């Protein structure tokens, strides 16, 4: 999710209607690396999931996946793709501003390029922590503040982008296993192409 001069749901419906894979078909590379931490058949929640490339890959890996996104168009595309591939997953249109998760209900939460205004970001991140079971994992990748002005993707509002202090504050209740800033070439569909600066985080909720 990122900023737009028009109403957000209409913006994203329009973008996702352009192509079934505006951010590519392959799963996010950081998610692929982190998935090895998950137990088999984990319950995984993908927030602001878009057209579902990560949700589909996780379902193919045998996980029980729920995907939420503001765009009804994207969720319909994901449901059709899952059906065509014989995969069972839940794809639900959801405004995360109104989302209230079931506490301690999932083994992992995935936030890949899920950008919001600061107040909403803090609420979504807090809710993601609540959703995690003890021992559950949070996987995040998003654009850094240094990304502003680059053509390779991301919001055009500085305070929608990530910095280390904000990430550590938002996920203070978790044990951060890895937190790193990377600057390399992004290749994830037509809207994520070129040199890009991102933050990657892997964090875990303490065991009860």
Residue, then its C-alpha position, 0 to 999 in steps of 0.5 A: x500500500x502506498x500513497x495516492x491522490x485518489x481514494x486508496x481502494x480505487x487506486x489499488x483496484x485500478x493498478x491491479x486490474x492492469x495485469x495479473x502480476x504487476x509485482x511479478x509472479x515469483x515470491x519475495x526473495x526475503x520471504x523465501x529465505x525466511x520460510x525455512x524458519x516456519x514449521x510445516x503446515x504453519x498458519x500464515x497471515x499475509x497482510x496487504x498481500x496484493x495479487x498474492x504471489x507470496x500467498x500462493x507460494x506459501x500455499x504451495x509449500x503446504x502452509x495454511x494461508x490467509x491473505x488480506x488486502x484493501x483491493x477487492x480486485x486483487x483478492x478476486x484475482x488471488x482466489x481465481x489463481x488459487x483455484x486454478x492451481x488447486x490450492x486452498x487459501x483464504x483471500x479476503x478484502x479487508x481495510x486494515x484500518x478496521x482489522x482486529x486479529x484473533x490474538x495468538x492465532x497464526x504462526x507467521x505474519x508476512x508484510x512485504x512492501x506494506x506501507x501506510x501512513x505513520x498512525x496506521x502503520x503503527x496500528x497494523x504492526x501492533x495488530x500483527x504482533x497480537x496475531x502471532x502465537x508464542x514462538x511465531x515469526x514476523x517477516x517484513x520487507x519494505x522501502x527505506x527512507x533513502x528510497x524516496x525519489x527513486x523510480x524503482x517503487x515505493x511511496x512518495x511520502x517520506x513518513x510512509x517509508x521505513x527507518x530502523x528506529x521506527x521498526x524497532x519501536x513498532x516491534x519492541x515486543x518481539x525479539x529481532x533476529x535480523x534487521x538489515x538495510x540493503x541497497x541493490x537491484x529490485x526485480x519484482x514485476x513492472x512496478x518494482x524495477x531497478x536500484x532500491x533501498x529496503x529494510x528487511x526484518x525477521x522477528x519472533x514472539x517469545x515462547x510462552 
